[in-house]
């Protein structure tokens, strides 16, 4: 903490910054917080974090952060006033969210790629979260500002956000051995609420070997739901914990998915266990978003001050969702005016591209063209994960485009797979983003294929959203 006079001045400056900029995007998500911290220092965030009556919840993971955070905000805001920020992954953004209004609870998305830039231990110390929520952890961008970041360090940085917690709740994915182990190690210090699937679905991808996060030996899976998520155990005794909240039934219809969610969790504001069971329906937005639904349900039930509302509110919120819940740049299937089915969106890691492929697969009714945007230098592991998805779809035609800065490495990745497929390489430069965007749109427009998937690495929102808009308009 800092002295009260300095804190009050920093808060005034931050509030002034919030009035100056729009809070709907761009610097509006970080500038007020940056201004507050500039005048108050990082330590002022600890003062600011004391203002929410209940406390603050931070959501992190590799995939699903923005969608889960959006759902959590929708649910909790039915019961209490919220301070929030999402789609921005900095300490400045957390400060901005706390400055927005006098919320009783703070809800913040926080992406972490390494210790140096994500500063998870500092954020945990200053915010003192009552909840840390983990979606799933898989191999992400292995380069951070040009420096190789091993997966072990990436995983450790995610864990550090809750490592020193001595009060509150950790909410984590039981089906993911990496996030489950984070929870298991903290059970002696805090409450842990797990979520997972209890339905009859099976992964269609080749089973990869996943190491036990406790001892390093290979895990044995009795069931795989999606990639490394499933029911697993190890000879050392580590195994999937029983989920506190789970989907126990699902009916997949063409227009909506109908599910049953049930569970018992520890509720922080009321300091007691609460139980619930409800039926609801969702957009047909893929298996990965079932996990986001479970994650948000568990967080809501854990932190709502009005647990009597859980079943009614959750059904109301989920049944009213549309595909608009997905953030800009995320994968979407577009039916064009010319009759093509185009699935496109960001897939910066292997887990994301697999989710995109699974989502697209249900729409494929003809020959398929895959337009793939590659990772960059030093991201060979991401390329290997992407290649699994390309091989699974086995496209009739493959187009490879550099997804990040290096055209040369994009071509090098292309040379590794060109002989497996009828393929072409288009060296659209990163520096000329309009040329890249227009080039991809032109490829879709001139394509002879009725089914096209476009995914891989690239500017998460700017590139993908503009491509979507132009394809919709041009086609």
N, C-alpha and C positions, 0 to 999 in steps of 0.2 A: 504493500500500500504506500501511498504518498500522502503528504500533509493535505488537510482539508481545503485550504485556500487554493493550492495549485490544482487540486482535483476539480474544484468548482469552476476555475477558469478554463481548464481543458475541456470540461463538459460543455460550457457555453460555446467554446470555439467549435466543438464537434457538432452541437445542435445547429449552430450557424451554418456550418458546412452542409448539413443535411437539408437546410432550407434552400441553399444555393443550387444544389444539383438535383436532378431527377433521381429518385430511388428505384426507377424501373429498369435500370441497366447501365452498362458502362461503368464510369467512375462512381456513379451513385451508390454502387454496392461496396465501395472501399474508401472513397475520398473522405467522407465525414469521420470514419474511424482512423484514417491516417492522420488527419488534422488533430483529432483528439489525442492520439498517441504522441504526436510531435510535440505538443505543448505539455502533455502530462507524463510522458515516458511509458514504457511497457508496464511499469508497476501501477499506473493509473487504471489499467484494465481490471486489476484486482478490486479496486474501489467500485468500478462500474458494475462488475459481475455480482456484487452484493445486493444490487437493487432489486432484481426479480425476487419476489417473495418466496417462491418455491425453489428456484434455482435454474440452472441451465443444462441443456442436453446437447451433446455434440455427436454428429453422425459421420462416420468415416468408413472406408472400405475401398475396393478397387472399382467395382461396378455397382450401380443402383443407389448411389448416395443422393443424387438430386431427386429422383422419383420418390424414394423412401422419405426424404425430408419433406417434400411437397405434401405427401399423404399424411405424415405426422402432423404437419401444421394444420391441414384441413380438419383432422380429427380433434386435436387439442383445442383449436380455436372455437369449437362448438361449446366448450365447457369453461374456458377461461381466456384471459387476454394474453396474447403471444407477442414476444419480441423475436424476430427471426431474420435470417439471411441464408440464401442458398444460391447455387450456381456461381459461387465465388469462394475460393479456398485459401483465404489468408487470415492472419490475425487482425488485419485492418477490417476485413469484412465482418468478423465476429463483433468487434467494437462498434461498427456501423449498425449492426442489428440491435445491439443493446441500447444504442442511442435513439432508435426509431420511435419508441413509445415506452410507456411505463408498464410493460408486460409483467405478469406474475410468473411466467416461465419463459426462458429463452430456448430457441431451437435453431441449431446452426449446423450446416454442412461444413465439413473440414477435410479437404483432400491433403494427403501426406505422401510425398514420394521419397523423402530422405530426412535425416535428422537436421541437416544444416539449414534447409529451406523451409521444412515443415515445422520445425521447432516444437515437436509434440509435447516434450516435458515442460517447456516454458508455458505453453498454452494450458496444459492441465494445471500447473501450479497457479497461474493467474486467474483462470476462470473458475477453478474448483468445481468442475461439473458434478451434478448429482446423477448424471447418466452419460455413459458413453455407449453408442450403438454401433455395432459392426455389421455390415452387409455381407460381403464375401471378400476374400483376398486371393488374388491370382497374379500371375506374372504380368506386370504393367510395363509402362515405358521404362526401359532399362538405362536410358540416358537422361540425366538431369543437368541442363545447361552445359551439355557437352561432356559431362563426366559420367563414367560407367557406374551404375548403382546396382550392386548384386542383390538378388532377390532376398537373401537373408537380412540385409540391411533394411531393405524396403519393408519386410515383414516386422522387423524389430522396431522400426519407426512407428508403424501402425500400433503395435502393442504398447509402446511408450506412452500413448495418449491416456491409457488407463492404469498404467503400471503402479503409480503411487497413490491411487485412490484408496481411501480408507472409509468412505461413506458413500451411499448411493447405490445405484444399480448398473451393472453391465448387461447389455442386451446383445445377444450374439447368435449367429447362425450355427445350430447344432449339426447341420448336414455338412458343413465345411470344417474339416479337421483342424485347419489353421486358426479359424476364429473360435472354434470350440475349445481348443487348448488354451487360448488366451483367457476364456471364461473359467475353465477348470482351475487354472493357477490362481485366480482371484477369489475363488469361493470362500477362502479363509478370511478375507478382508471385507468383502461386500456381498450383497445379494446379486445373483446372476439369473437372469431369465432367458432361457433358450427358446428358439423357434425352429421349426423344420416341417418337412412334408411327411404325411402318413397316407399316401395315395398310391395307386397302382400305375406309375409311370416309369419308363426305363430310358436311359440315355442311348442314343443311336450311334454315338461316336465310338471309335476304337478306344479300349480302356488303356489309359496311361498309367504308369507306375507312379504312385504318390507315396512319398516318404512320411513316416510317422513324425510329427513335430516334437514328440517327446524323446524318442530314442534314435531316430534316423533310419530304422528298418522299414521295409515295404509294408504298407497297410494292406489288409485283406478286406475287400468289399463284398458284401452279400447282395448289395443293390446300389446301382448308380442312378441318380436322378438327372444330373447335368454336370458334365466335366468331372471335377474332383469332389462334387457334392453327392452325398449318398449315405449309406449305412455301412460303417467300417469298424474295424478293430485291429489291434496289434498284439503281438505276443508279449509285449512289455506290460500289457494291462490297459493301455489307453484305448478307449472306444468312444463311439458316438454317444453323447449324453442324451437322455430322454428329453424331448422338447417339452417345454411348459405350454407352448402354444403351437398348434398344428392345424393344417388343412386335412380333414379326415374324409372328405368326399368331394368329387368333382364330376360335373357333366359338361362336356364341351359341345356347344352348339355353334353353328356358323356365325351367329350374330353376337352371342354373349357366352361367357363361361359361368356356370353356376356352382358355387362352392359352399362347404360348411367349414367354419373355423371354430375351434373350441380350445379352452385352456384355463389354467390357473396360474396367476402370477402374483408376485409381491408388489403391492402398490405403495409407492414412496410417500405421497402426501398423507395417506391415511394409516401408514405403517401396519398394513395387514394384507393377507392374501385375499384375492378376489377371483371368482370363477365366472365363466361366461361360455355361451355357445349360441351361434347365430348362423343363419343361411343368408347368402347375398349373391350378387352377380357382378361380373366385371367385363370390361372390353376384352376382346380376343387378342390380347397383346403379348402373349408368349409366356412360357414357363418361368423365365427369369423374373417377370413381373409378379408372378405368384409369390416369389420370395420377398419382393418389395412390399406386397400386401401383408404378408405375415410379419415382416419386420415392423411396419408401421402400426399394425394392430398391437403387437407386443409392447412397443414404446408407448402407445396411447394408453393401454391398460395399466402400464407401470407408472405413469405420471399424471393421469387425469385426477383432479381433485374431486371429481364426481363419478366414481366407478359405477354408480347405478345406471349411468347413461351408456355404458360400453356397447351393449348389444344393439340398441336402437340407433345410436349415432354411427357406429361402424357400418351397419347396413345402409343407412341413409347416404353416407359419404361414398361408399364403394359402388352402390347401385346407380349413383348419379355420374360416375366417372365416364369419360369418353377418351378417345385416343389423344385428346389435347393435354392429358395429364403428362404425356411424355415431353421432356424438355426439348428445346430447339436443337436440331442436329442429330437427334437420336433416330434409330431405325424406324422406317415407316414404309408401308406398301402403298403405292400409288397406281390407280387405274387411269391410264392416260386416255385422251380423246380418240387416239388412233387405235385403241384396243390393246395396248401393251400393258403388262403387269410389271412394274418396276419397284423393286425393294431397294431402298438406299438409306445409308446413315453411317455414323461414326462407328469404328471398331478398332480402337487403338490397342487392344490387347486380344489375346487368343480367346479368352472367355467371352468377350463382347461379340467377336465375329461368330463364334459358335452359336450364341443366342440369336444373332441375326439370321444365320443360316437355318436354324430350327424354325424360326418364325416364317422365313420365306418359303421353306419347303412345303408348307401346307397349301401354298398358292400355285405352285408350279404345275402347269398342265400342258406343257409343250417343251420344245428344245430350249436350252438355257444358255445365256451369255453371262459371264462373270467379269465385271470390270473391277479389278483389284488395285487398291492403292497401298503401296508398300511402306514398311517401316524405314528407319534411317540407319546410319552407320552405328555399329555396336548393338543393334537390336535383333541379332540373329535368332534369339530365343522366341521373340514375338513372331518373327517370320515363320519359324518352325510350327508354332501353334496355329498361325493362319493357314499354313499349307494343309493341315489336317482337314480344315473346313472346305478348302477348295477341292481336295481329293474326294471328300464325302459327296459333294454335289456333282463332281465329275462333269463340268460344264462342256457343252458342245463347242464353245468358243471362249477363249480367255484373253482378256485385254489387261495388260499390266501398265500402271502409271505410277510415277514416284509420288508417294503420299506426303513425304516430308521434304527437307531442304535438298538433300543430295540426289541429283539425277543419276549420278554414276552408280551409287549403291542400289538405286531402284532398278537399273539395268542389270546389275550383278545378280540381284534376286531373280529377275526375269530369266537370266541365263541358266539358273539352277532348275527351272521348271518348264522352260519353253518346249522341251522335247516330249513332255508328258501330254501336252494338249495342243490343239489347233490354236495357236497363240500369236499375239502381236504386242509390241512395246511402243508406247507413245511417250516421248520424253518431254512432257509438259513441264515447264520450269516453275519452281516454287516462287521465285521472285516476281513472276508475272501471274499472279493468282487469278486475275480475270481471264487470262488465256487458258489456264487450267480448267477453271469452272466452265467456260464456254466450250472448251474442247470436249469435256465429258458430256455436256448437254448435247452437243452436236453428234457425238458417237451414239447416244441413245436415239436421237431423232432419225439417224440414218441406218440404224441397226435393222437387220432382217429378222431378228429374233423377237418373239412375242413375250418371252420371259427374260428379264434382266435383273441381276443383282449387282449393286455397287456398294462396296464396303471396304474397310481397311483403315489405314492411318490418314491423318489430315487435320486441318483446322477444325476443331470439334464442332463449333457452331457456325462460324462465318462461311466456311466453304460448303458444308453439307446443307445448311438451310437455304443458301442461295441456289444451289443445284436443284433442290426440291422445288423451289418456287419457279425456277425457269423451266423445269421439265413439265410442271403442271400447266404453265402458261403456253409454252411452245407446242405442247402435244395436244 
